[in-house]
Amino acid sequence: DKGSWWIASLRVGDRDLGDQPIDVPANTAIDNVTIEFSDRLGTIEGVLLDAGGRPGPGYFVLAFPAERESWTTTSRRMRPAVRSATDGRFSIGGLPPGDYYLAVVTEVDSEEAADPRFLDTLVPQAVRIAVA
């Protein structure tokens, strides 16, 4: 969203929490908390081509974090799968900076797209990319 701000990083002391929750007991103070915000999120755009160099329409493209700890439905780095257009083009937006895997599948549902067992099967064929 234009004009929106997003949490870019959350640190407690030297520890980057990433997407991990933090347990704060009642009546406990937490010192040295740093929250960085950004008004820019990354987008991965591309064209999916088959082995013959022709557009690959109708496939699903997934971008998921390289850090397995972020493979949860509450992770800000998990995005829904997108379907490639008739010309093979796809765009996955709203990605905070970090390392991701990019994978292509024929079918996927929303629960499966965040299931670590399913994502583990995609890693060997996935492409690892960085969003800055």
Residue frames relative to the residue before (quaternion, step in Angstrom):
aa qw qx qy qz dx dy dz
D 1.0000 0.0000 0.0000 0.0000 0.00 0.00 0.00
K 0.4407 -0.6810 0.5136 0.2797 3.57 -0.88 0.91
G 0.8091 0.2541 -0.2032 0.4894 3.55 -0.96 0.88
S 0.5788 0.5748 -0.3850 0.4317 3.62 1.25 -0.08
W 0.2657 -0.7405 0.5961 0.1606 3.53 -1.20 0.60
W 0.1444 -0.7894 0.5956 0.0349 3.57 -1.05 0.87
I 0.5178 -0.6017 0.4928 0.3564 3.57 -1.19 0.48
A 0.2416 -0.7824 0.5631 0.1118 3.56 -0.66 1.15
S 0.7877 -0.1208 0.0795 0.5989 3.59 1.04 -0.74
L 0.1416 -0.7557 0.6359 0.0668 3.52 -1.27 0.58
R 0.0046 0.8140 -0.5772 0.0648 3.54 -0.61 1.19
V 0.1128 -0.7206 0.6774 0.0956 3.52 -1.22 0.66
G 0.7895 -0.0486 -0.0367 0.6108 3.54 -0.29 1.30
D 0.7767 -0.2695 0.2359 0.5181 3.58 -0.77 -1.06
R 0.5796 0.6108 -0.3590 0.4027 3.59 1.28 -0.10
D 0.2510 -0.7393 0.6103 0.1336 3.56 -0.77 1.11
L 0.3142 -0.7878 0.5027 0.1671 3.56 -0.54 1.18
G 0.2472 -0.7743 0.5465 0.2018 3.60 1.14 -0.47
D 0.7563 -0.3057 0.2665 0.5134 3.55 -0.68 -1.14
Q 0.4622 0.7007 -0.4351 0.3258 3.56 1.28 0.17
P 0.4423 -0.6803 0.5055 0.2932 3.60 -0.94 0.79
I 0.2363 -0.7347 0.6133 0.1679 3.52 -1.27 0.37
D 0.3094 -0.7455 0.5659 0.1677 3.55 -0.92 0.96
V 0.0380 -0.7934 0.6072 -0.0195 3.56 -0.66 1.15
P 0.3264 -0.7552 0.5330 0.1973 3.59 -0.43 1.17
A 0.6344 -0.5392 0.3981 0.3850 3.56 -1.18 0.59
N 0.8524 0.1378 -0.1347 0.4862 3.55 -1.15 0.78
T 0.5333 0.5943 -0.4184 0.4329 3.57 1.12 0.71
A 0.3031 -0.7474 0.5641 0.1770 3.55 -0.92 0.92
I 0.1634 -0.7469 0.6345 0.1131 3.54 -1.14 0.69
D 0.1883 -0.8007 0.5642 0.0722 3.55 -0.68 1.13
N 0.8276 0.2851 -0.1898 0.4447 3.50 -1.40 0.26
V 0.3120 0.7312 -0.5308 0.2939 3.58 0.86 1.05
T 0.0510 -0.7870 0.6149 -0.0020 3.56 -0.90 1.00
I 0.0440 -0.7759 0.6293 -0.0006 3.55 -0.80 1.07
E 0.1283 -0.7819 0.6075 0.0560 3.57 -0.76 1.07
F 0.1736 -0.7797 0.5967 0.0772 3.54 -0.97 0.94
S 0.0823 -0.7730 0.6264 0.0576 3.54 -1.25 0.48
D 0.3072 -0.7330 0.5685 0.2122 3.55 -1.15 0.56
R 0.6619 0.4593 -0.3037 0.5086 3.57 1.29 0.30
L 0.0553 -0.7683 0.6376 0.0148 3.53 -0.95 0.97
G 0.5151 -0.6753 0.4449 0.2839 3.54 -1.14 0.62
T 0.1571 -0.7484 0.6366 0.0996 3.50 -1.34 0.42
I 0.1941 -0.7341 0.6382 0.1268 3.54 -1.06 0.82
E 0.0127 0.7874 -0.6142 0.0505 3.55 -0.73 1.11
G 0.1627 0.7950 -0.5727 0.1161 3.54 -1.08 0.68
V 0.3750 -0.6637 0.5883 0.2696 3.48 -1.41 -0.15
L 0.2714 -0.7599 0.5750 0.1354 3.54 -0.79 1.07
L 0.0414 -0.8031 0.5939 -0.0242 3.56 -0.70 1.16
D 0.4346 -0.6726 0.5233 0.2914 3.58 -1.13 0.62
A 0.7514 -0.4049 0.2669 0.4474 3.59 -1.29 0.05
G 0.6872 0.4687 -0.2764 0.4814 3.60 1.18 -0.53
G 0.5662 -0.6244 0.3740 0.3870 3.59 1.28 0.08
R 0.5183 0.6219 -0.4186 0.4116 3.59 1.28 0.26
P 0.6250 -0.5435 0.3931 0.3992 3.62 -1.14 0.58
G 0.2625 -0.7628 0.5768 0.1286 3.55 -1.11 0.82
P 0.0303 -0.8403 0.5413 0.0076 3.61 0.24 1.20
G 0.8067 0.3699 -0.2303 0.3992 3.53 -1.30 0.43
Y 0.5423 0.5822 -0.4297 0.4271 3.61 1.19 0.11
F 0.4021 -0.6845 0.5443 0.2711 3.55 -1.27 0.32
V 0.1696 -0.7667 0.6144 0.0778 3.54 -0.98 0.94
L 0.1122 -0.7943 0.5967 0.0216 3.55 -0.86 1.07
A 0.0910 -0.7260 0.6773 0.0771 3.53 -1.14 0.77
F 0.0978 0.7938 -0.5929 0.0939 3.57 -0.69 1.07
P 0.6338 -0.5885 0.3452 0.3644 3.58 -1.08 0.77
A 0.5121 -0.6305 0.4903 0.3161 3.55 -1.14 0.67
E 0.6479 0.4913 -0.3175 0.4879 3.61 1.15 -0.59
R 0.4230 -0.7414 0.4701 0.2246 3.56 -0.49 1.24
E 0.5855 0.5971 -0.3699 0.4048 3.62 1.11 -0.60
S 0.6890 0.4716 -0.2729 0.4779 3.60 1.20 -0.48
W 0.4887 0.6526 -0.4428 0.3731 3.61 1.22 0.20
T 0.4344 0.6568 -0.4921 0.3711 3.56 0.56 1.21
T 0.6038 -0.5758 0.4095 0.3690 3.56 -1.20 0.44
T 0.6820 0.4794 -0.2958 0.4665 3.61 1.18 -0.37
S 0.4865 0.6782 -0.4307 0.3432 3.61 1.24 -0.10
R 0.4284 -0.6973 0.5134 0.2583 3.56 -0.95 0.87
R 0.6339 0.5367 -0.3242 0.4528 3.59 1.25 -0.22
M 0.5925 0.5475 -0.3717 0.4593 3.61 1.23 -0.21
R 0.0654 -0.7868 0.6138 0.0020 3.57 -0.85 1.01
P 0.5521 -0.5930 0.4500 0.3755 3.58 -1.11 0.53
A 0.5692 -0.5677 0.4628 0.3735 3.56 -1.20 0.52
V 0.2100 -0.7556 0.6056 0.1352 3.57 -1.15 0.63
R 0.3815 -0.7102 0.5450 0.2304 3.55 -1.15 0.65
S 0.4420 -0.6843 0.5072 0.2814 3.57 -0.92 0.87
A 0.4988 -0.6729 0.4715 0.2758 3.57 -1.10 0.83
T 0.7295 -0.4288 0.2979 0.4418 3.59 -1.29 0.10
D 0.6999 0.4148 -0.2689 0.5155 3.61 1.18 -0.49
G 0.5985 -0.6044 0.3332 0.4068 3.61 1.32 0.22
R 0.5099 0.6652 -0.4206 0.3473 3.60 1.24 -0.14
F 0.0047 0.7721 -0.6355 0.0036 3.53 -1.23 0.66
S 0.0736 -0.7751 0.6264 0.0372 3.55 -1.27 0.46
I 0.0607 -0.7722 0.6325 -0.0004 3.55 -0.87 1.04
G 0.0634 -0.8375 0.5427 -0.0100 3.58 -0.39 1.22
G 0.7152 0.4820 -0.3268 0.3864 3.53 -1.37 -0.03
L 0.4533 0.7085 -0.4321 0.3253 3.58 1.15 0.55
P 0.3575 -0.7053 0.5682 0.2276 3.59 -0.75 1.02
P 0.6330 -0.5296 0.3806 0.4171 3.63 -1.12 0.46
G 0.4318 0.6801 -0.5209 0.2822 3.54 -1.12 0.72
D 0.5800 -0.5596 0.4594 0.3734 3.54 -1.36 -0.06
Y 0.0684 -0.7980 0.5982 -0.0256 3.52 -1.01 0.97
Y 0.3215 -0.6527 0.6327 0.2649 3.48 -1.42 0.23
L 0.1645 -0.7499 0.6342 0.0916 3.54 -1.14 0.74
A 0.0486 0.8120 -0.5742 0.0925 3.57 -0.66 1.15
V 0.2640 -0.7437 0.5976 0.1415 3.54 -1.25 0.56
V 0.0123 0.7906 -0.6107 0.0419 3.56 -0.93 0.97
T 0.5297 -0.6371 0.4552 0.3260 3.58 -1.23 0.41
E 0.7934 0.0391 0.0039 0.6074 3.59 1.10 -0.70
V 0.1489 0.7656 -0.6190 0.0921 3.56 -1.14 0.65
D 0.1765 -0.7547 0.6144 0.1476 3.58 -1.08 0.65
S 0.7092 -0.5011 0.2879 0.4038 3.56 -1.23 0.43
E 0.6450 0.5074 -0.3366 0.4617 3.63 0.99 -0.68
E 0.6563 0.5280 -0.2986 0.4486 3.55 0.96 -0.92
A 0.6464 0.5667 -0.3126 0.4040 3.58 1.02 -0.87
A 0.7402 0.3318 -0.2201 0.5419 3.62 1.21 -0.29
D 0.4883 0.6642 -0.4270 0.3717 3.60 1.29 0.17
P 0.4413 -0.7249 0.4577 0.2652 3.62 -0.52 1.12
R 0.6219 0.5388 -0.3586 0.4407 3.64 1.01 -0.66
F 0.6602 0.4887 -0.2986 0.4859 3.59 1.01 -0.82
L 0.6728 0.5019 -0.3015 0.4523 3.59 0.87 -0.95
D 0.5914 0.5694 -0.3610 0.4425 3.61 1.08 -0.69
T 0.6621 0.5070 -0.3131 0.4545 3.61 1.00 -0.74
L 0.6694 0.5141 -0.2952 0.4476 3.60 1.18 -0.53
V 0.5459 0.6745 -0.3884 0.3100 3.60 1.09 -0.71
P 0.6701 0.5184 -0.3454 0.4036 3.69 0.75 -0.83
Q 0.7477 0.3611 -0.2147 0.5142 3.62 1.08 -0.63
A 0.5369 0.6524 -0.3920 0.3639 3.60 1.26 -0.19
V 0.3822 -0.6668 0.5872 0.2539 3.52 -1.36 0.37
R 0.2831 -0.7532 0.5677 0.1740 3.56 -0.88 0.93
I 0.0076 0.8002 -0.5968 0.0577 3.56 -0.82 1.05
A 0.3121 -0.7253 0.5790 0.2032 3.55 -1.28 0.34
V 0.1912 -0.7346 0.6403 0.1177 3.55 -1.06 0.85
A 0.2024 -0.8008 0.5569 0.0875 3.56 -0.66 1.15
